């Protein structure tokens, strides 16, 4: 995994949205990278594909303490 370049301002929010698939990064992997970067997990939402989409979506909200 690679590290994330996250702004260091206290209270800064990071909202990540990405497609989820078993051979891409998982929500747990992304959450671990955010923790390594010093952010605290606020919420994680996973949405199943809608309409013609073929992949689930994951949304992660994290905050710099």
Steps between C-alpha positions, in 0.01 A plus 500: 500500500606857450466775755255787467596867477242657733487867606610548861255769615330403828133416445551455124255258341575246230216343300600211279268329254611203294381190321540182699621178345684205649830564317503874565553662837242406759335742741710346780822567307404862430395549864839364611679746269296787643589391854870485403463857373361602841131529413215367712219308330166680524276287276509229234214430261491222242237512226416214268496572125199688369354502152767411245790519748698179536695578818413597855600847623667579831503841667733576790496816710802562721624795703836628618480524884 
